Every structure is written in structure tokens, then in C-alpha cells.
Amino acid sequence: MKKFRQDFWWGASSSAFQIEGAWNEAGKGESIADYNSFKHSGEQADTKVASDFYHHYQSDIKLMKQMGMKVYRFSIAWTRIIPDGDGAINQSGIDFYNRVIDECLANEIIPFVTLYHFDLPLALVKKYQGWASRDCVSAFRRYAQVCFKAFGDRVQNWQVINEQNLMVRVNERMNMTAVPAAQVEQVRAQMDYHMFLACAYVMNDCHQLVVNGKIGPAISSTMTYPISDKPLDVWAAKMNDNFKTNYALEMYCFGKYPGYYEYFLRQQGIYPQTMADDSKVLQAAKPDFIAVNYYRTLAAEYLPADAEHPVGQRVSDIDFDLYGYFKIKKNVHLKATEYGAQIDPLGLRLVLNEYYQKYRLPMIITENGLGTVDELTADGKIHDQYRIDYLKAHIAACYDAIQDGVELFGYCPWSVMDILSSHQGFKKRYGFIYVDRTDFNLKQLRRIPKDSFYWYQKVIQNNGLE
């Protein structure tokens, strides 16, 4: 049997805009995640109801307790706490999260809170283009301080910004769709820098305001294989990891850009505007852990620049190609989900080893899961053996990484229940608990534990895999 330490954190995850619903109730303001979902509301479900956790949180948390969860990683909606981002505090929002936190604790579940998960207040976008302005840094810091003071007596474990390194690559999530093409990369670099600065301020504040508080970043992990053994392909694979993830970890952990990334920003003429005291703030910030979100690996080959495609020209956004550096290729040795994510449990072991060897910080998995279509059968059940197989293989990879010497203290797969997928609504499901609704028919939002629910329940009871 592959048993984990007795104090290992078995849990599951969600995010506010994808699970809560009640998008404008009790004073909540509109977020960029709401705004973007409404643009696609004719094609799929939006944030207005989502999984309606806002009205079902008590019974939902009881189901988490039934499954055996030790920890629940969820996010707070900035717009519930400060509806316009930097104005009046909304006591109703604080009251809601107090109820959620207290319900978790009453069910012996550790609340593990993310402060920002893709849902910047829309008012800040309209006011000063969000993260393009240093004013957003101050607004986020104030919001985080409000949360630390309101919840820090019961919440000791915090994540700052979820997947900044991925979010900044998605123009819609950063509201850069209206930015002139010639300015996009400059604005992107400035937004990224401001998020790093905000993260540093907030990590420092947490250590001052929360007794025994622990805080760290949550990154979208990247493990890239070279498509061949050509030296330039090997270099390209490493640079893909560097440009999409490692540069961010360097900033979080050491407070400055690594040389290869600073060189690139200056070469492209997009190095962000900074202030004299920023470096002190950035280098004073010390994360207590790294939260790792892992779904897949990538493969890459060298992509040479030419007269038509100069060094630094990007192609696409999320898995972008970069002339002079790398081009993403399909790994023919891996199977993929129906939505294209290549399944690679060994990649998780590799990425955990790499991060631990570089940064020597404890780690927790805060996202890992299989998104696919689940069918409710005639017997009223969901037989998702495919999800069990996926999770089993990745938990085994976690165990192997621990044997390698990695200090991994928890596993919180995505997601605790079916929630709104940013691009596929309720067609693409990740949860242990089925939410009986479709994109355009809410039905009764009935909760139905899947086969994976009962399997994970046994994993937790056994503290590992049999």
C-alpha cells in the first residue's frame, strides 16, 4: 500500500466565480469573470448561477465531510468584499465567507483560501485598466488586508493569486482585447509586474497580520519535453518552461527576474516601469510554500526567427509559440483527453522534483483533474472510472515524488464538484460530485456523488492507495 504521512492534507478545490452563483446578490459587484461569461452566455452557462454554492454551501460542505476531506481550497470573490474593487467594504460579503469558514471548521475541514482567482473587479478595469495601473496594486493590497483582518483568526493558510503565469497569457482574462496590437506585449509585461508586486506586498502583510499565517503563490506548472535530442530542441523545451512558469517562481521566491527573462524584456523594449523601493518589497517577500496546479505536459522544438518573424514574435496565447525560442508540438507518446490535454502522471513527479530542487519549499497540489463529459445513467449514478484511473495515477506520482525527497504536504484535485468551466460551461466536468444541470436548464441543481467520490473517500480513509 502507498501510504502517505498521517498529517497529509487530502482535499479538493474550487473557485468563487465557477461555483458560487449569486453573482449580484447581497451587494456583490461585477467581475471581469462575470463580464466575460456573459459575453458567451448564448453558447454556454454563465456565472449567474454556476453550481449555486452560495445557497447550498451548508449541504455542500457536509458532502465534503462525508467524502472525508481534510482541507477545502476555495477562493474569495474580491467583488463580494469590495464590490467596486477599491471603495466601500460590503459587510454582507464578509458575513457570507464567515459562514463558509465556520461551516468548514464545524465539519473539521481546514479552510485554505485563495484571494484572487481570475475575477478582478470590473470597476477597476473601467477605472484604470486593472493591473496596467499601480492603483490596482494598492487596491488589491487593501482588499487582502480586509480579508486577513476579517478571517485571519480562523484561516491560517492563504494563496495570493491563482495561476498568474497562465492568466497573464490570456488576453480576455486580463481585459486586453481592446489594447492596440502594438501595445499588447508592453501592457502584458506591466500587468505581470504589478501582480508580482501586489503578491509581494500581500505575502509580507499576511506574515504581519495573521498569527502563524502561511502564504504562497499558486502556479500553473509547465513540464516540457524536447521533441528530439537536438541540442536546440532541448534548449527550446527548457525555455518554454522558463518563459511560462519558472520566471514567475523566480520572482515569487527571490524577488527579481532571472537573467534570461530580464534580457528578453529589455531586448523587446517592454521592460515594465518600476519604482525605486519596489526591489526591497519584492525581495522581502518570502513564500511559505508553492501551490502547484498540474494537468499535462508539453513538447517543444526550436523555432528559428527570420526576416518575416523577428525574435520575440508570439503566436497564439496560452500555449504560445515564440520565434527565436520554441514551438509547441504534440507528444505522440501520450494519450489526451477529449479536450486535448495530454495525460502524463510521470510529468507530475518530474515537475515536483524540479521545483523542490530549485526552491526547497514545501508544496501542495491545488489543482489536478480530468475534465470530460459525464453521463447520468438510468440508475441515477455517474460511473466515472476514467476519472478514478486518472487520479489514481497522479496520486501514485505524488507518492513517488515524496519518496524522491519532495516535501509535498497535500493534494487538492480540481474540483470538489462540477463547476462552471470557463470555455465549456457544464459540458466539461471535473467534480467528485455531479451537479444535475445543463448549460441552459438548471433543473433542481441536485448533488449526486459519483463513483469517484466513493473511491476518493476510501483513499482518504486509507491515507493512500491500496
C-alpha positions in Angstrom: 0.0 0.0 0.0 1.2 3.5 -0.8 0.5 5.3 2.5 1.1 9.0 3.0 2.0 10.8 6.2 -0.7 10.9 8.8 -0.9 14.7 8.6 -1.1 14.7 4.8 -3.8 17.1 3.6 -6.4 15.3 1.4 -8.8 17.8 -0.1 -10.3 19.3 -3.2 -10.6 22.7 -4.8 -12.9 25.3 -6.4 -13.1 29.0 -7.3 -15.7 31.6 -6.4 -16.9 32.6 -9.9 -17.1 29.0 -11.0 -19.1 27.6 -8.1 -20.9 30.3 -6.2 -23.5 31.8 -8.5 -25.5 34.7 -6.8 -23.3 36.9 -9.0 -25.1 40.2 -7.9 -26.7 39.2 -4.6 -26.2 40.9 -1.3 -24.2 43.8 -2.8 -21.7 41.8 -4.8 -20.1 43.7 -7.7 -19.5 42.5 -11.3 -16.1 41.0 -12.0 -14.2 40.5 -15.2 -15.0 36.8 -15.0 -18.7 37.7 -14.8 -18.4 40.1 -17.8 -16.5 37.5 -19.9 -19.0 34.8 -19.1 -21.9 37.0 -20.1 -20.3 37.6 -23.5 -20.6 33.8 -24.1 -23.9 33.2 -22.4 -25.6 32.3 -25.6 -23.2 29.5 -26.1 -22.8 28.1 -22.5 -23.7 28.6 -18.9 -22.5 31.8 -17.2 -21.7 32.9 -13.6 -25.2 33.9 -12.6 -26.0 30.6 -11.0 -23.0 28.3 -11.7 -23.3 25.5 -9.1 -25.2 27.8 -6.7 -22.8 27.1 -3.8 -23.9 30.4 -2.4 -27.2 28.9 -1.5 -26.1 25.3 -0.9 -22.8 25.8 1.0 -24.0 24.1 4.2 -25.2 20.9 2.5 -22.2 21.0 0.1 -19.7 21.2 2.9 -21.5 18.3 4.6 -20.8 16.3 1.5 -17.2 17.3 1.6 -17.1 16.0 5.2 -18.8 12.8 4.1 -16.1 12.3 1.5 -13.5 12.8 4.2 -11.8 16.0 3.1 -9.3 17.4 5.4 -8.9 20.7 3.6 -11.1 22.8 1.2 -9.2 25.1 -1.1 -11.6 27.8 -2.3 -11.4 31.5 -3.4 -12.9 34.6 -2.1 -14.6 36.9 -4.6 -13.0 40.3 -4.3 -16.3 41.8 -5.5 -18.2 40.3 -2.6 -15.9 42.0 -0.2 -15.3 45.3 -2.0 -17.8 45.5 -4.9 -16.1 48.2 -6.9 -12.6 47.0 -6.0 -11.3 49.9 -4.0 -14.4 51.6 -2.4 -16.7 50.7 0.5 -16.5 47.3 2.2 -19.5 45.1 1.8 -20.3 43.5 5.2 -22.7 41.1 3.6 -19.8 39.6 1.7 -17.7 39.2 4.8 -20.7 37.6 6.5 -21.1 35.0 3.8 -17.4 33.9 3.9 -17.6 33.9 7.7 -20.4 31.4 7.4 -18.5 29.3 4.9 -15.3 29.3 7.0 -17.3 28.5 10.2 -19.1 25.6 8.4 -15.8 24.2 7.2 -14.4 24.3 10.7 -17.6 22.8 12.2 -17.0 19.9 9.9 -13.3 19.6 10.7 -12.2 20.9 7.3 -9.3 23.3 7.1 -10.2 26.4 5.0 -7.4 27.1 2.5 -8.2 30.5 0.9 -7.2 31.9 -2.5 -7.5 35.7 -2.6 -7.8 36.1 -6.3 -8.8 33.5 -8.9 -9.3 35.2 -12.3 -12.1 37.6 -11.1 -10.7 41.2 -11.0 -13.5 43.7 -10.2 -14.8 45.1 -13.5 -15.0 48.6 -12.0 -11.2 48.6 -11.7 -10.9 47.6 -15.4 -13.1 50.6 -16.3 -11.4 52.9 -13.9 -7.8 52.4 -14.8 -7.4 49.3 -17.0 -6.9 47.0 -14.0 -3.4 45.6 -13.5 -2.0 48.1 -16.0 -2.1 50.6 -13.2 -0.2 50.7 -9.9 -3.5 51.8 -8.3 -4.6 48.1 -8.8 -1.7 47.0 -6.6 -2.9 49.3 -3.8 -6.5 48.2 -4.2 -5.6 44.5 -4.1 -3.3 45.0 -1.0 -6.2 46.8 0.8 -8.6 44.0 -0.1 -6.2 41.4 1.1 -5.7 43.2 4.4 -9.5 43.3 4.9 -9.6 39.6 4.4 -6.7 38.9 6.8 -8.4 41.0 9.5 -11.8 39.5 8.9 -10.9 35.9 8.6 -7.3 35.5 9.8 -8.4 34.4 13.3 -9.6 31.1 11.7 -7.8 31.0 8.3 -4.1 30.5 8.6 -3.3 29.2 5.1 -3.6 31.5 2.1 -2.8 31.6 -1.6 -2.4 35.0 -3.2 -3.1 35.0 -7.0 -4.1 31.8 -8.8 -2.1 31.0 -11.9 -0.8 34.5 -12.6 1.7 32.9 -15.0 -1.2 31.5 -17.0 -3.7 34.3 -16.5 -1.4 36.9 -17.9 -1.2 34.9 -21.2 -4.9 35.1 -21.8 -5.9 38.4 -23.2 -9.6 38.1 -22.3 -8.8 37.4 -18.6 -6.6 40.4 -18.5 -9.1 42.5 -20.5 -6.5 43.3 -23.2 -8.9 42.7 -26.0 -9.2 46.4 -26.6 -5.5 47.2 -26.3 -3.9 48.1 -29.7 -1.9 45.2 -31.1 1.4 47.2 -31.0 1.0 47.8 -27.3 -0.2 44.3 -26.1 3.1 42.9 -25.0 4.2 46.1 -23.2 0.8 46.2 -21.3 1.1 42.5 -20.6 4.6 42.9 -19.1 3.4 45.8 -17.0 0.4 43.9 -15.7 2.5 40.9 -14.9 5.0 43.1 -12.9 2.2 44.8 -11.0 0.8 41.4 -10.0 4.2 40.3 -8.7 4.5 43.5 -6.7 1.0 43.1 -5.3 1.8 39.5 -4.4 4.9 40.6 -2.5 3.1 43.2 -0.5 0.3 40.7 0.4 2.8 38.0 1.4 4.5 40.5 3.7 1.2 41.7 5.1 0.0 38.2 5.8 3.1 37.4 7.9 2.4 40.6 9.9 -1.4 40.4 10.3 -2.2 36.7 10.6 -0.9 34.8 13.6 1.0 31.8 12.3 -0.1 32.7 8.8 1.3 30.8 5.9 1.0 32.1 2.3 2.3 31.3 -1.1 1.7 31.6 -4.9 -0.3 29.1 -7.0 1.3 28.5 -10.3 0.2 26.7 -13.5 3.0 24.2 -13.7 4.8 23.6 -17.0 6.9 20.5 -17.9 8.1 20.5 -21.4 9.9 17.7 -23.3 12.2 18.3 -26.3 10.7 16.8 -29.4 14.1 15.4 -30.3 17.6 15.1 -28.9 18.8 18.0 -31.0 20.5 20.5 -28.6 18.4 23.4 -29.8 15.2 21.4 -29.2 16.4 20.6 -25.7 17.1 24.3 -25.1 13.7 25.2 -26.6 11.9 22.9 -24.2 13.7 24.4 -21.2 13.0 27.9 -22.4 9.3 27.1 -22.8 9.2 26.2 -19.1 11.3 29.2 -18.2 9.1 31.7 -20.1 5.8 30.3 -18.9 6.4 29.2 -15.3 10.0 29.4 -14.0 10.4 33.1 -14.4 7.4 33.6 -12.1 8.7 31.3 -9.5 12.0 33.2 -9.5 10.1 36.4 -8.9 8.0 34.9 -6.1 10.9 33.3 -4.3 13.8 35.7 -5.0 12.2 39.0 -5.8 13.7 39.6 -9.2 13.5 38.5 -12.8 16.0 35.8 -13.8 18.6 36.9 -16.3 17.1 35.2 -19.4 13.8 36.9 -18.8 15.1 40.4 -18.0 17.3 40.2 -21.1 14.2 39.3 -23.2 12.1 42.1 -21.8 14.8 44.7 -22.4 15.6 43.3 -25.9 11.9 43.6 -26.8 11.7 47.1 -25.3 8.9 46.1 -22.9 10.6 46.1 -19.6 8.0 47.4 -17.1 8.0 50.7 -15.3 9.2 50.2 -11.7 9.8 52.4 -8.6 13.0 52.7 -6.5 11.6 50.9 -3.5 10.0 48.0 -5.4 13.0 45.7 -5.2 13.0 45.9 -1.3 9.4 44.9 -1.2 9.9 42.1 -3.8 12.9 40.6 -2.1 11.5 40.9 1.4 8.6 38.7 0.4 9.2 35.0 1.3 6.6 32.4 0.4 6.0 29.6 2.9 5.1 27.1 0.2 4.4 26.7 -3.5 0.9 25.6 -4.6 1.1 23.6 -7.9 -1.7 23.2 -10.4 -0.9 20.4 -12.8 -2.9 18.9 -15.7 -0.5 18.0 -18.5 2.9 18.2 -20.1 4.0 19.8 -23.4 6.6 19.1 -26.1 8.6 21.7 -28.0 11.1 22.2 -30.8 13.3 25.2 -31.6 11.6 27.8 -33.7 14.1 30.0 -35.6 13.4 33.6 -36.3 13.7 35.1 -39.8 13.1 38.3 -41.6 9.4 37.9 -41.6 9.2 36.6 -38.0 11.6 38.5 -35.7 12.9 37.2 -32.3 10.2 37.5 -29.7 7.1 37.4 -32.0 4.4 35.4 -30.3 1.9 33.1 -32.0 -1.4 32.4 -30.1 -1.7 32.9 -26.3 -2.0 30.1 -23.7 0.5 27.6 -25.3 2.1 30.3 -27.4 5.0 29.8 -29.8 7.8 32.3 -29.6 10.1 32.9 -32.6 13.8 32.6 -31.7 12.9 30.2 -28.9 10.2 27.4 -29.1 7.3 25.9 -30.9 4.8 23.7 -29.2 4.3 20.2 -30.7 2.1 17.2 -30.0 3.7 14.5 -28.0 2.8 11.3 -29.9 3.7 9.1 -27.0 0.8 10.4 -24.8 -2.9 10.0 -24.8 -5.1 13.1 -24.5 -8.5 13.9 -23.0 -11.3 14.8 -25.4 -10.5 18.4 -24.8 -6.8 18.0 -25.9 -4.9 17.9 -22.6 -2.2 15.2 -22.8 -2.3 12.8 -19.8 1.1 12.3 -18.2 1.3 11.3 -14.5 5.1 10.9 -14.7 5.2 14.6 -15.6 3.8 15.5 -12.2 6.6 13.6 -10.5 9.1 15.4 -12.6 7.7 18.8 -12.1 7.5 18.4 -8.3 11.1 17.2 -8.2 12.3 20.1 -10.3 10.5 22.8 -8.2 11.7 21.3 -4.9 15.3 21.0 -6.1 15.3 24.7 -7.2 13.3 26.3 -4.4 13.4 23.9 -1.4 9.9 25.0 -0.3 7.0 22.7 0.8 4.4 22.1 -1.9 0.8 21.3 -2.2 -1.2 20.2 -5.3 -4.1 22.6 -5.5 -5.4 21.6 -9.0 -5.2 18.3 -10.9 -8.1 16.6 -12.6 -9.8 15.2 -15.6 -12.3 17.4 -17.4 -14.7 15.5 -19.6 -18.4 14.8 -20.3 -20.1 12.8 -17.5 -23.3 10.9 -18.3 -26.0 10.3 -15.7 -27.1 6.7 -16.2 -30.6 5.2 -15.9 -29.8 4.1 -12.3 -29.2 7.7 -11.4 -25.4 7.4 -11.0 -22.2 8.5 -12.6 -19.8 5.7 -13.3 -16.6 7.7 -13.9 -13.9 5.0 -13.8 -11.9 7.1 -16.3 -11.6 9.8 -13.6 -10.6 7.3 -10.9 -7.9 5.9 -13.2 -6.6 9.5 -13.9 -6.5 10.5 -10.2 -5.1 7.2 -9.1 -2.1 7.5 -11.4 -1.4 11.1 -10.3 -1.7 10.3 -6.6 0.8 7.5 -7.2 3.1 10.1 -8.9 2.8 12.3 -5.8 3.8 9.3 -3.6 6.8 8.6 -5.8 7.8 12.3 -5.7 7.7 12.1 -1.9 9.9 9.0 -1.9 12.3 11.1 -4.1 12.6 13.6 -1.2 10.0 16.1 -2.3 8.2 17.8 0.7 4.6 17.5 -0.5 2.1 18.1 2.2 -1.3 18.0 0.4 -3.4 17.0 -2.6 -6.5 19.0 -3.6 -7.7 18.0 -7.0 -9.9 20.0 -9.3 -12.7 20.0 -8.4 -14.8 19.3 -5.4 -18.0 19.2 -7.6 -19.0 20.1 -11.1 -18.4 23.8 -11.6 -18.6 26.3 -14.5 -15.8 25.6 -17.0 -14.5 28.9 -18.4 -14.8 27.7 -22.0 -17.1 24.7 -21.9 -19.7 25.6 -19.3 -21.2 22.4 -17.8 -20.3 20.2 -20.7 -16.8 19.7 -19.3 -17.0 18.3 -15.8 -14.2 17.7 -13.2 -16.1 17.1 -9.9 -16.4 14.3 -7.5 -20.0 15.4 -7.1 -22.3 15.7 -10.1 -24.4 18.9 -10.3 -27.6 18.0 -12.2 -27.9 20.9 -14.5 -27.1 21.7 -18.1 -25.8 24.9 -19.6 -29.4 26.2 -20.2 -31.5 24.1 -17.8 -31.0 24.5 -14.1 -33.3 21.6 -13.2 -33.1 21.3 -9.4 -29.3 21.5 -9.1 -29.3 18.1 -7.4 -26.0 16.9 -6.0 -25.1 13.3 -6.8 -21.9 11.7 -5.6 -20.0 10.0 -8.5 -18.2 6.7 -8.3 -15.0 8.8 -7.9 -16.5 10.3 -4.7 -16.6 7.0 -3.0 -13.3 5.9 -4.4 -11.6 9.1 -3.1 -13.4 8.6 0.2 -11.6 5.2 0.6 -8.3 6.8 -0.5 -8.6 9.3 2.3 -9.7 6.7 4.8 -6.7 4.5 3.9 -4.4 7.6 3.8 -3.2 6.5 0.4 -3.6 3.9 -2.4 -4.1 0.2 -1.8 
